[in-house]
């Protein structure tokens, strides 16, 4: 008499399904091929969408080409690293430390660079007499 084994997820017996896989952290845990298909569909629905044109590389390929991939990332390219075809991490250029500079914002198209060649020259300093009261100097400057 063969022992009846059930899928730990749907409860179907080994007689009602094509394949039953043993495993898991606890002895006596089984999953049927139908539950595996459902789990794969759910997992696929929850994988992140990658933007068009974003380069991907498998972790095994990355190991053999790490220097070349790092150079690509340093050149500004963003590369998604996959494990078993699933996106896991992203390798890209370093972001500048601190607040972005005007040149960085202009290069990203977020601001328009100034049209003038540089800042205006500071005003000329005036020589003020040292033996006059300050309030009279201010009144004189204001034209009173």
Helices and strands as residue ranges (DSSP letters): E 20-22, E 30-32, H 33-45, E 55-58, H 59-64, H 66-74, E 79-83, E 86-91, H 102-107, H 134-142
